[in-house]
Amino acid sequence: MKVTDTIMDQILAIRDTGLTNMFAVNTVQRLAYDRNYFELVMFIENEPAAYVKFIMTGDRS
């Protein structure tokens, strides 16, 4: 699955809070859930490798 514009925006919004290390996936999911970023919650659950690839490289494919 590809990182959509919505998912990218949600990842960046969580990152910009400064509340967690983006590799702390469970915390990222909790913060996303609390903000109703359900697309991101499900993306991390279903595509953890694509999530890590995006946060490390910015590659959306």
VMD Tcl script that builds the backbone (N, CA, C; Angstrom):
set m [mol new atoms 183]
animate dup $m
set s [atomselect $m all]
$s set {name element resname resid chain x y z} {
  {N N MET 1 A 0.839 -1.186 0.000}
  {CA C MET 1 A 0.000 0.000 0.000}
  {C C MET 1 A 0.878 1.241 0.000}
  {N N LYS 2 A 0.454 2.212 -0.694}
  {CA C LYS 2 A 1.168 3.464 -0.862}
  {C C LYS 2 A 0.775 4.451 0.241}
  {N N VAL 3 A 1.702 5.324 0.606}
  {CA C VAL 3 A 1.413 6.393 1.565}
  {C C VAL 3 A 0.611 7.464 0.822}
  {N N THR 4 A -0.654 7.586 1.170}
  {CA C THR 4 A -1.517 8.580 0.524}
  {C C THR 4 A -1.229 9.963 1.101}
  {N N ASP 5 A -1.787 10.984 0.470}
  {CA C ASP 5 A -1.631 12.342 0.981}
  {C C ASP 5 A -2.183 12.457 2.392}
  {N N THR 6 A -3.321 11.818 2.647}
  {CA C THR 6 A -3.935 11.864 3.972}
  {C C THR 6 A -3.029 11.231 5.022}
  {N N ILE 7 A -2.505 10.056 4.715}
  {CA C ILE 7 A -1.622 9.369 5.660}
  {C C ILE 7 A -0.348 10.182 5.886}
  {N N MET 8 A 0.210 10.731 4.827}
  {CA C MET 8 A 1.407 11.549 4.972}
  {C C MET 8 A 1.127 12.754 5.871}
  {N N ASP 9 A 0.018 13.427 5.650}
  {CA C ASP 9 A -0.339 14.583 6.474}
  {C C ASP 9 A -0.502 14.186 7.935}
  {N N GLN 10 A -1.091 13.018 8.171}
  {CA C GLN 10 A -1.290 12.551 9.539}
  {C C GLN 10 A 0.039 12.203 10.208}
  {N N ILE 11 A 0.935 11.559 9.475}
  {CA C ILE 11 A 2.265 11.245 10.016}
  {C C ILE 11 A 2.988 12.539 10.382}
  {N N LEU 12 A 2.966 13.502 9.482}
  {CA C LEU 12 A 3.659 14.759 9.733}
  {C C LEU 12 A 3.040 15.517 10.903}
  {N N ALA 13 A 1.729 15.434 11.048}
  {CA C ALA 13 A 1.061 16.099 12.174}
  {C C ALA 13 A 1.490 15.483 13.502}
  {N N ILE 14 A 1.591 14.165 13.557}
  {CA C ILE 14 A 2.058 13.492 14.778}
  {C C ILE 14 A 3.514 13.872 15.037}
  {N N ARG 15 A 4.331 13.838 14.002}
  {CA C ARG 15 A 5.743 14.201 14.159}
  {C C ARG 15 A 5.885 15.616 14.705}
  {N N ASP 16 A 5.092 16.531 14.173}
  {CA C ASP 16 A 5.199 17.935 14.565}
  {C C ASP 16 A 4.778 18.204 16.004}
  {N N THR 17 A 4.049 17.265 16.618}
  {CA C THR 17 A 3.690 17.459 18.034}
  {C C THR 17 A 4.916 17.345 18.926}
  {N N GLY 18 A 5.915 16.571 18.501}
  {CA C GLY 18 A 7.107 16.361 19.306}
  {C C GLY 18 A 6.862 15.495 20.529}
  {N N LEU 19 A 5.740 14.799 20.575}
  {CA C LEU 19 A 5.375 14.005 21.747}
  {C C LEU 19 A 6.003 12.622 21.784}
  {N N THR 20 A 6.520 12.152 20.652}
  {CA C THR 20 A 7.058 10.795 20.628}
  {C C THR 20 A 8.121 10.649 19.554}
  {N N ASN 21 A 8.950 9.661 19.746}
  {CA C ASN 21 A 9.867 9.214 18.708}
  {C C ASN 21 A 9.006 8.483 17.679}
  {N N MET 22 A 9.180 8.784 16.418}
  {CA C MET 22 A 8.323 8.187 15.391}
  {C C MET 22 A 8.536 6.691 15.227}
  {N N PHE 23 A 9.627 6.141 15.813}
  {CA C PHE 23 A 9.827 4.693 15.807}
  {C C PHE 23 A 9.065 4.006 16.937}
  {N N ALA 24 A 8.524 4.757 17.864}
  {CA C ALA 24 A 7.698 4.201 18.944}
  {C C ALA 24 A 6.297 4.003 18.370}
  {N N VAL 25 A 6.169 2.966 17.582}
  {CA C VAL 25 A 4.973 2.753 16.758}
  {C C VAL 25 A 3.701 2.695 17.593}
  {N N ASN 26 A 3.727 2.026 18.725}
  {CA C ASN 26 A 2.516 1.944 19.554}
  {C C ASN 26 A 2.083 3.318 20.040}
  {N N THR 27 A 3.043 4.150 20.394}
  {CA C THR 27 A 2.712 5.507 20.834}
  {C C THR 27 A 2.194 6.343 19.677}
  {N N VAL 28 A 2.802 6.183 18.519}
  {CA C VAL 28 A 2.316 6.898 17.327}
  {C C VAL 28 A 0.873 6.494 17.048}
  {N N GLN 29 A 0.585 5.201 17.130}
  {CA C GLN 29 A -0.788 4.742 16.895}
  {C C GLN 29 A -1.749 5.321 17.926}
  {N N ARG 30 A -1.344 5.371 19.188}
  {CA C ARG 30 A -2.207 5.924 20.240}
  {C C ARG 30 A -2.469 7.405 19.983}
  {N N LEU 31 A -1.434 8.160 19.655}
  {CA C LEU 31 A -1.616 9.579 19.359}
  {C C LEU 31 A -2.513 9.775 18.138}
  {N N ALA 32 A -2.327 8.938 17.132}
  {CA C ALA 32 A -3.173 9.007 15.930}
  {C C ALA 32 A -4.619 8.687 16.274}
  {N N TYR 33 A -4.837 7.659 17.068}
  {CA C TYR 33 A -6.194 7.278 17.464}
  {C C TYR 33 A -6.865 8.414 18.231}
  {N N ASP 34 A -6.126 9.008 19.160}
  {CA C ASP 34 A -6.671 10.103 19.967}
  {C C ASP 34 A -7.054 11.310 19.119}
  {N N ARG 35 A -6.431 11.449 17.953}
  {CA C ARG 35 A -6.710 12.565 17.050}
  {C C ARG 35 A -7.640 12.171 15.900}
  {N N ASN 36 A -8.209 10.979 15.983}
  {CA C ASN 36 A -9.111 10.460 14.947}
  {C C ASN 36 A -8.422 10.288 13.594}
  {N N TYR 37 A -7.131 9.974 13.618}
  {CA C TYR 37 A -6.380 9.694 12.401}
  {C C TYR 37 A -6.437 8.181 12.143}
  {N N PHE 38 A -7.621 7.702 11.863}
  {CA C PHE 38 A -7.825 6.266 11.746}
  {C C PHE 38 A -7.137 5.676 10.523}
  {N N GLU 39 A -6.961 6.478 9.475}
  {CA C GLU 39 A -6.230 5.996 8.300}
  {C C GLU 39 A -4.797 5.636 8.690}
  {N N LEU 40 A -4.169 6.485 9.515}
  {CA C LEU 40 A -2.805 6.221 9.956}
  {C C LEU 40 A -2.746 5.026 10.892}
  {N N VAL 41 A -3.689 4.916 11.793}
  {CA C VAL 41 A -3.735 3.763 12.705}
  {C C VAL 41 A -3.764 2.471 11.909}
  {N N MET 42 A -4.634 2.394 10.918}
  {CA C MET 42 A -4.767 1.178 10.124}
  {C C MET 42 A -3.559 0.969 9.207}
  {N N PHE 43 A -2.989 2.049 8.692}
  {CA C PHE 43 A -1.805 1.931 7.842}
  {C C PHE 43 A -0.652 1.314 8.617}
  {N N ILE 44 A -0.406 1.799 9.823}
  {CA C ILE 44 A 0.679 1.248 10.641}
  {C C ILE 44 A 0.393 -0.212 10.971}
  {N N GLU 45 A -0.841 -0.531 11.265}
  {CA C GLU 45 A -1.224 -1.911 11.602}
  {C C GLU 45 A -1.008 -2.854 10.415}
  {N N ASN 46 A -1.414 -2.402 9.230}
  {CA C ASN 46 A -1.396 -3.270 8.053}
  {C C ASN 46 A -0.105 -3.206 7.244}
  {N N GLU 47 A 0.611 -2.093 7.325}
  {CA C GLU 47 A 1.801 -1.884 6.492}
  {C C GLU 47 A 2.961 -1.308 7.312}
  {N N PRO 48 A 3.404 -2.016 8.348}
  {CA C PRO 48 A 4.454 -1.445 9.199}
  {C C PRO 48 A 5.753 -1.170 8.452}
  {N N ALA 49 A 6.109 -1.997 7.495}
  {CA C ALA 49 A 7.347 -1.766 6.740}
  {C C ALA 49 A 7.248 -0.501 5.891}
  {N N ALA 50 A 6.104 -0.265 5.291}
  {CA C ALA 50 A 5.913 0.941 4.481}
  {C C ALA 50 A 5.947 2.190 5.362}
  {N N TYR 51 A 5.408 2.087 6.578}
  {CA C TYR 51 A 5.461 3.203 7.524}
  {C C TYR 51 A 6.918 3.535 7.863}
  {N N VAL 52 A 7.699 2.548 8.229}
  {CA C VAL 52 A 9.106 2.769 8.587}
  {C C VAL 52 A 9.879 3.311 7.385}
  {N N LYS 53 A 9.632 2.741 6.216}
  {CA C LYS 53 A 10.308 3.224 5.007}
  {C C LYS 53 A 10.010 4.694 4.775}
  {N N PHE 54 A 8.765 5.099 4.971}
  {CA C PHE 54 A 8.410 6.498 4.776}
  {C C PHE 54 A 9.094 7.395 5.800}
  {N N ILE 55 A 9.062 7.031 7.072}
  {CA C ILE 55 A 9.670 7.931 8.060}
  {C C ILE 55 A 11.192 7.983 7.938}
  {N N MET 56 A 11.788 6.936 7.399}
  {CA C MET 56 A 13.244 6.946 7.224}
  {C C MET 56 A 13.689 7.634 5.932}
  {N N THR 57 A 12.917 7.476 4.865}
  {CA C THR 57 A 13.382 7.939 3.556}
  {C C THR 57 A 12.472 8.962 2.894}
  {N N GLY 58 A 11.218 9.048 3.317}
  {CA C GLY 58 A 10.261 9.910 2.646}
  {C C GLY 58 A 9.666 9.287 1.395}
  {N N ASP 59 A 10.044 8.036 1.121}
  {CA C ASP 59 A 9.545 7.316 -0.061}
  {C C ASP 59 A 8.100 6.920 0.165}
  {N N ARG 60 A 7.211 7.375 -0.698}
  {CA C ARG 60 A 5.782 7.122 -0.539}
  {C C ARG 60 A 5.291 5.907 -1.304}
  {N N SER 61 A 6.159 5.221 -2.046}
  {CA C SER 61 A 5.709 4.090 -2.879}
  {C C SER 61 A 5.506 2.826 -2.068}
}
mol reanalyze $m
mol bondsrecalc $m
mol representation Tube
mol addrep $m
